[in-house]
Amino acid sequence: EMMTMSTLRRMRPTAQALRCFSSAPSVSFTLPDLPYDYAALEPVVSGEIMTIHHTKHHQTYVTNLNAAYEKLLDAQAKGDIDAAIALQGAIKFNGGGHVNHSIFWQNLCPVSMGGGQLQDGPLKEAIMAEFGSLEALQAKFNATTAAIQGSGWGWLGFDKAAGKIKIATCANQDPLMASHGLVPLLGVDVWEHAYYLQYKNVRPEYLKQIWQIINWKDVEARLLAAK
């Protein structure tokens, strides 16, 4: 899948941006801080997993995204379309990893901070309208996400055209919006690095337990912003 010319034109920086870039050492995508301690999601997700997941895996996506993006800006400044196209895969993978994980951390919160508690409101109404109950949503989400072959993400997204919430899956680090045209509301990482140290190869058990630490307030805020 290649970048379209219109996409490349939109991504082409202005002359002013290029002048700024020429004097800047790097593009500054950064690792976001977590809104809770690494051990705060225990016993659902161990502090060891959270530490490695955030400081190693997510950091690697950020580092590699910065490197690829800097090369892209350089290629665009030189008008090197072949080099720009060749960088698409690295930007999609590492950019997707950065975007997906940045949402994931906000989608989670400790039980002591309201994790797992869906309150009455627009999100609950949307869930009831589309799935009939929270339990039905969870069952469908878990079954769909557990069935992902290899690595990927399970998502609850908002379809603006239909005005409905929908379940979808994405392979690897493919971002939801680019893959399905849905606004991401809730993402669950099912790469093995997200659960293997604790749940071994039993992905369904990880999916069953993670609902205890879902930050429904954050999910609802994303829904309201999407509308």
Secondary structure, DSSP 8 states (H G I E B T S, - for coil): ----HHHHHHHS--HHHHHHHHT-SS--------SS-TTTTTTTS-HHHHHHIIIIIIHHHHHHHHHHHHHHHHHHHHT-HHHHHHTHHHHHHHHHHHHHHHHHHHHB--GGGTTT---SSHHHHHHHHHHSSHHHHHHHHHHHHHT-SSSEEEEEEEETTTTEEEEEEEETT--HHHHHS-EEEEEEE-SGGGTHHHHTT-HHHHHHHHGGGB-HHHHHHHHHHH-
